[in-house]
């Protein structure tokens, strides 16, 4: 399959971005170093181009009915201008994808899905649509910029009349920024504050340049996917394909808070039974005690060397200077402060289970 180019591909190459195929798209993975970019976002402001993400519009009198059926959270609880985190359960007990639901009006919603799952999600939602809801895939027309960090508000405030400090977490407005109409949303994936801008691709380069002019005094930098991964991991946010998959149940993944049994949804009966019976394995966070960096797929063991699970995400946390990770372990080993051992090559390195976020 041919690797697709995001609309600002040439700009990223010109800025020295190291481009790597990711989820079917050529994406900037870093510009300088992951650590430097990570700390830029934690301390000041950085801009991610995450235009590989997918956006679907659902419209009509039954749009909410379809959303309620295919997602695990209760979307009837959100109001216009509000977003909700949710997941698409499959019919086997796993997760098709995790996603954001934006309510534009009572008959119009935008679903934001992961890049690697655009086609899969579209086909899945279509297959579950017994109401003939109007669906439109606008993924290729949208450039999505995430302007993240403690200086994001000051940077973007120069470019809009919207009072950005009033846009609360998981809220959004449709308004002008840098002279262009867009969705300005506060659902960040870095845990450092900031906004996501859903921009028409034809306006994107102009908006990018204006953001960088506005942020120059704060040392604004372009940020790659490498730092995005370490930033989200420090906050204990799940990544689809690593920490949640078609084989992991939302309850095992600690997503019970977005799994609402006050309504019926795909496979809700079985998930409800799983909740009542209790899960046998759980996704946990852990911090290294011995020196070492946990990596995806390393095995996890107990003190006697019995394998109890595996690492799903791991890194050396740039803000904390310690190895951290997430992984599935048996329920008996999931309590905070439990000692577990990461199998790194032929060594057994000690770690302890901690409750995310790692960076408080």
C-alpha positions as CSV (number, residue, x, y, z in Angstrom):
1,X,0.0,0.0,0.0
2,X,1.3,3.4,-0.9
3,X,2.2,5.7,2.0
4,X,0.0,8.8,2.0
5,X,1.3,12.3,2.4
6,X,-0.3,14.7,4.8
7,X,-1.1,18.2,3.3
8,X,1.9,19.9,5.0
9,X,4.4,17.1,4.1
10,X,6.7,19.5,2.1
11,X,6.8,22.0,4.9
12,X,7.9,19.4,7.5
13,X,10.6,18.2,5.2
14,X,11.8,21.8,4.7
15,X,11.9,22.2,8.5
16,X,14.2,19.2,8.8
17,X,11.5,16.8,10.1
18,X,12.6,13.1,9.9
19,X,9.7,11.6,8.0
20,X,8.7,8.0,8.7
21,X,5.8,5.9,7.6
22,X,3.3,5.7,10.4
23,X,-0.3,4.3,10.2
24,X,-0.2,4.5,6.4
25,X,1.0,8.2,6.4
26,X,4.4,9.8,6.0
27,X,4.8,11.6,9.3
28,X,7.4,13.8,11.1
29,X,8.7,11.6,13.9
30,X,11.2,14.2,15.1
31,X,12.9,17.5,14.2
32,X,15.7,17.7,16.7
33,X,15.6,15.1,19.5
34,X,12.6,13.5,21.2
35,X,13.8,14.7,24.6
36,X,14.3,18.3,23.6
37,X,10.9,18.3,21.9
38,X,9.2,16.6,24.8
39,X,10.6,19.2,27.3
40,X,9.6,22.1,24.9
41,X,6.0,21.0,25.3
42,X,6.2,20.5,29.1
43,X,7.9,23.9,29.6
44,X,6.6,26.2,26.9
45,X,4.8,25.4,23.6
46,X,5.1,23.1,20.6
47,X,3.0,22.2,17.6
48,X,2.2,18.7,16.4
49,X,0.8,18.0,12.9
50,X,-1.5,15.1,13.6
51,X,-3.4,15.3,10.2
52,X,-3.2,11.5,9.9
53,X,-6.1,11.2,12.3
54,X,-9.5,10.5,10.8
55,X,-12.7,12.7,11.0
56,X,-16.2,11.4,10.2
57,X,-19.3,13.6,10.2
58,X,-22.6,11.9,11.2
59,X,-25.8,13.9,10.5
60,X,-29.5,13.5,10.8
61,X,-32.3,12.7,13.3
62,X,-30.7,9.3,14.1
63,X,-27.0,10.3,14.3
64,X,-27.1,10.0,18.1
65,X,-28.9,6.6,18.0
66,X,-26.1,5.2,15.9
67,X,-23.4,6.8,18.1
68,X,-25.1,5.4,21.2
69,X,-25.2,1.9,19.7
70,X,-21.6,1.8,18.5
71,X,-19.8,3.5,21.4
72,X,-19.5,2.5,25.0
73,X,-19.8,5.9,26.7
74,X,-23.2,7.8,27.0
75,X,-23.1,10.4,24.3
76,X,-26.6,11.6,25.2
77,X,-24.9,13.4,28.2
78,X,-22.9,15.8,26.1
79,X,-24.2,19.2,24.9
80,X,-23.4,21.4,21.9
81,X,-19.7,22.4,22.0
82,X,-18.7,19.5,24.1
83,X,-16.5,16.5,23.3
84,X,-16.4,13.1,24.8
85,X,-13.8,10.3,25.0
86,X,-15.2,6.9,24.2
87,X,-14.5,3.6,22.5
88,X,-16.0,1.4,19.8
89,X,-16.5,-2.1,21.4
90,X,-16.4,-5.0,18.9
91,X,-18.6,-8.1,19.1
92,X,-15.8,-10.3,20.6
93,X,-15.1,-8.4,23.8
94,X,-12.3,-6.2,22.4
95,X,-12.0,-2.6,21.1
96,X,-12.3,-1.6,17.4
97,X,-10.8,1.8,18.3
98,X,-10.9,4.6,20.9
99,X,-12.2,7.9,19.7
100,X,-13.5,11.4,20.4
101,X,-17.1,12.4,19.8
102,X,-17.8,16.1,19.1
103,X,-21.4,17.4,19.4
104,X,-22.0,20.2,16.9
105,X,-25.8,20.1,17.3
106,X,-28.4,17.5,18.2
107,X,-28.3,16.3,14.6
108,X,-24.6,16.7,13.8
109,X,-21.6,15.0,15.4
110,X,-17.9,14.6,14.4
111,X,-16.1,11.4,15.3
112,X,-12.3,11.7,15.5
113,X,-10.6,8.3,15.1
114,X,-7.1,6.9,14.9
115,X,-5.2,7.0,11.7
116,X,-4.5,3.3,11.4
117,X,-8.2,2.6,11.9
118,X,-9.9,5.0,9.5
119,X,-11.1,2.4,7.0
120,X,-11.7,-0.2,9.7
121,X,-13.8,2.2,11.8
122,X,-15.8,3.5,8.9
123,X,-16.7,0.0,7.7
124,X,-17.5,-1.1,11.3
125,X,-19.8,1.9,12.0
126,X,-21.5,1.5,8.5
127,X,-22.1,-2.2,9.3
128,X,-23.9,-1.3,12.5
129,X,-26.1,1.5,11.0
130,X,-29.7,0.3,11.0
131,X,-31.0,3.9,10.7
132,X,-29.3,4.9,7.4
133,X,-27.5,7.8,9.1
134,X,-25.8,10.3,6.7
135,X,-22.0,9.8,7.1
136,X,-19.2,11.7,5.5
137,X,-15.5,11.0,5.8
138,X,-13.7,14.4,5.8
139,X,-10.3,13.1,6.9
140,X,-8.5,14.1,3.7
141,X,-9.8,17.7,3.9
142,X,-8.7,18.5,7.4
143,X,-5.3,19.5,8.8
144,X,-5.2,18.8,12.5
145,X,-2.6,20.8,14.5
146,X,-2.2,20.3,18.2
147,X,-0.7,23.3,19.9
148,X,0.3,22.1,23.3
149,X,2.1,23.4,26.4
150,X,1.7,26.0,29.2
151,X,2.4,28.8,26.7
152,X,-0.2,27.6,24.1
153,X,-3.0,29.9,25.3
154,X,-0.8,33.0,25.2
155,X,0.5,32.0,21.7
156,X,-2.9,31.4,20.2
157,X,-4.7,34.2,22.0
158,X,-2.8,36.7,19.8
159,X,-4.6,35.2,16.7
160,X,-8.2,35.0,17.8
161,X,-11.0,37.0,19.5
162,X,-12.3,33.9,21.3
163,X,-11.4,34.0,25.0
164,X,-9.3,30.8,25.0
165,X,-9.0,30.7,28.8
166,X,-12.8,30.1,28.8
167,X,-12.7,27.1,26.6
168,X,-12.7,24.4,29.3
169,X,-11.3,20.9,29.0
170,X,-13.2,18.7,26.5
171,X,-15.0,21.8,25.1
172,X,-14.7,23.3,21.7
173,X,-15.8,26.4,19.6
174,X,-16.2,26.9,15.9
175,X,-14.7,30.3,15.2
176,X,-11.9,32.2,13.5
177,X,-8.2,31.9,14.4
178,X,-5.5,33.5,12.3
179,X,-8.3,34.8,10.1
180,X,-9.6,31.3,9.2
181,X,-12.7,29.4,10.3
182,X,-11.9,26.2,12.2
183,X,-12.8,24.1,15.2
184,X,-10.7,25.1,18.3
185,X,-10.8,22.3,20.8
186,X,-9.3,21.5,24.3
187,X,-8.9,17.8,24.5
188,X,-5.1,17.5,24.6
189,X,-3.2,14.2,24.6
190,X,0.0,15.6,26.2
191,X,-1.3,16.6,29.7
192,X,0.3,20.0,29.3
193,X,-2.7,22.0,28.2
194,X,-3.3,23.6,24.8
195,X,-5.6,23.2,21.9
196,X,-6.4,21.1,18.8
197,X,-7.2,23.1,15.6
198,X,-9.2,21.4,12.9
199,X,-8.4,23.5,9.8
200,X,-9.4,23.3,6.1
201,X,-6.3,21.9,4.4
202,X,-6.1,24.9,2.0
203,X,-5.7,27.3,5.0
204,X,-3.2,25.2,6.9
205,X,0.2,26.5,5.8
206,X,-0.9,30.1,6.4
207,X,-2.2,29.2,9.9
208,X,0.9,27.2,10.7
209,X,3.1,30.2,9.8
210,X,1.0,32.6,11.9
211,X,1.1,30.3,14.9
212,X,4.9,30.2,14.7
213,X,5.2,34.0,14.5
214,X,2.9,34.3,17.5
215,X,4.9,31.7,19.5
216,X,8.4,32.9,18.6
217,X,8.8,34.8,21.9
218,X,8.1,31.5,23.8
219,X,10.6,29.5,21.7
220,X,7.8,27.5,19.9
221,X,9.0,24.4,18.0
222,X,7.5,21.8,15.7
223,X,7.2,18.5,17.6
224,X,7.3,15.0,16.1
225,X,5.4,11.8,17.0
226,X,8.4,10.5,19.1
227,X,7.8,13.2,21.7
228,X,4.0,12.8,21.4
229,X,4.4,9.2,22.5
230,X,6.6,10.0,25.6
231,X,4.3,12.9,26.6
232,X,1.1,10.8,26.5
233,X,2.9,7.9,28.3
234,X,3.9,10.1,31.2
235,X,0.2,10.9,31.6
236,X,-0.8,7.3,31.4
237,X,-2.9,7.8,28.2
238,X,-3.6,4.6,26.2
239,X,-2.4,4.3,22.6
240,X,-4.5,2.2,20.2
241,X,-2.5,-0.8,18.8
242,X,-0.3,-0.9,22.0
243,X,-2.3,-0.6,25.2
244,X,-5.8,-1.2,23.6
245,X,-6.5,-3.5,20.7
246,X,-9.2,-5.7,19.1
247,X,-8.3,-8.3,21.8
248,X,-8.4,-6.1,25.0
249,X,-11.6,-5.4,26.8
250,X,-12.3,-1.8,27.9
251,X,-12.7,-3.1,31.4
252,X,-9.3,-4.8,31.4
253,X,-7.8,-1.5,30.0
254,X,-9.2,0.5,32.8
255,X,-11.8,2.2,30.6
256,X,-14.7,1.2,32.8
257,X,-15.3,5.0,33.2
258,X,-16.3,5.2,29.5
259,X,-18.3,2.0,29.6
260,X,-21.8,2.9,30.6
261,X,-24.3,0.1,31.2
262,X,-27.2,2.6,31.5
263,X,-27.8,1.9,27.8
264,X,-27.5,-0.9,25.3
265,X,-24.5,-0.9,22.9
266,X,-22.5,-3.4,20.8
267,X,-21.6,-6.4,23.1
268,X,-22.8,-4.6,26.2
269,X,-24.4,-7.8,27.6
270,X,-21.1,-9.7,27.6
271,X,-19.1,-6.7,28.9
272,X,-21.6,-6.3,31.7
273,X,-21.2,-10.0,32.6
274,X,-17.4,-9.5,32.6
275,X,-17.7,-6.6,34.9
276,X,-19.9,-8.6,37.3
277,X,-17.5,-11.6,37.2
278,X,-14.4,-9.4,37.4
279,X,-11.5,-9.3,35.0
280,X,-8.6,-11.7,35.2
281,X,-5.9,-9.3,33.9
282,X,-5.5,-5.5,34.1
283,X,-3.6,-2.8,32.4
284,X,-1.3,-1.2,34.9
285,X,1.4,1.5,35.0
286,X,4.8,0.6,36.4
287,X,8.0,2.5,37.2
288,X,11.5,0.9,37.1
289,X,13.4,0.4,40.3
290,X,16.4,-1.1,38.6
291,X,18.0,0.9,35.8
292,X,16.6,0.0,32.4
293,X,14.1,1.0,29.8
294,X,11.0,-1.2,29.3
295,X,9.9,-1.7,25.7
296,X,6.8,-2.9,24.0
297,X,6.4,-6.7,24.2
298,X,8.9,-7.4,26.9
299,X,7.6,-10.0,29.3
300,X,6.6,-9.2,32.9
301,X,7.3,-11.7,35.6
302,X,6.8,-12.2,39.4
303,X,9.6,-12.6,41.9
304,X,9.7,-16.4,41.2
305,X,10.2,-15.8,37.5
306,X,6.6,-16.8,36.5
307,X,5.4,-14.8,33.5
308,X,2.4,-12.7,34.5
309,X,2.0,-10.4,31.5
310,X,3.7,-8.2,29.0
311,X,4.7,-4.5,28.4
312,X,2.4,-2.6,26.0
313,X,4.2,0.8,26.1
314,X,7.5,1.8,27.7
315,X,10.1,4.5,27.6
316,X,12.6,6.5,29.6
317,X,10.4,9.4,30.8
318,X,12.1,12.7,29.9
319,X,10.4,14.7,32.6
320,X,11.1,12.2,35.3
321,X,14.4,10.5,34.2
322,X,13.1,7.1,35.1
323,X,12.0,4.1,33.0
324,X,8.1,3.9,32.9
325,X,5.7,1.6,31.2
326,X,2.2,0.2,30.9
327,X,1.3,-3.4,30.5
328,X,-1.2,-6.2,31.2
329,X,-0.7,-8.3,34.3
330,X,-2.7,-10.9,36.2
331,X,-5.2,-9.3,38.6
332,X,-3.2,-10.6,41.6
333,X,-0.2,-8.5,40.6
334,X,-2.1,-5.3,39.7
335,X,-2.2,-3.5,43.0
336,X,-0.1,-0.3,43.4
337,X,3.4,-1.0,44.9
338,X,3.4,-4.6,43.8
339,X,6.9,-5.6,42.7
340,X,7.1,-7.0,39.2
341,X,10.1,-7.8,37.0
342,X,10.7,-6.7,33.4
343,X,12.5,-9.3,31.3
344,X,15.1,-7.3,29.4
345,X,17.2,-9.6,27.2
346,X,18.5,-12.1,29.8
347,X,18.0,-9.9,32.8
348,X,15.1,-9.6,35.3
349,X,14.8,-5.9,36.2
350,X,12.8,-4.9,39.2
351,X,9.9,-2.4,38.8
352,X,6.8,-1.5,40.9
353,X,3.2,-1.0,39.9
354,X,2.1,2.6,40.2
355,X,-1.2,4.3,39.5
356,X,-0.9,6.6,36.4
357,X,-0.4,9.4,35.7
358,X,3.3,9.0,36.2
359,X,3.8,12.8,36.0
360,X,1.5,14.3,38.6
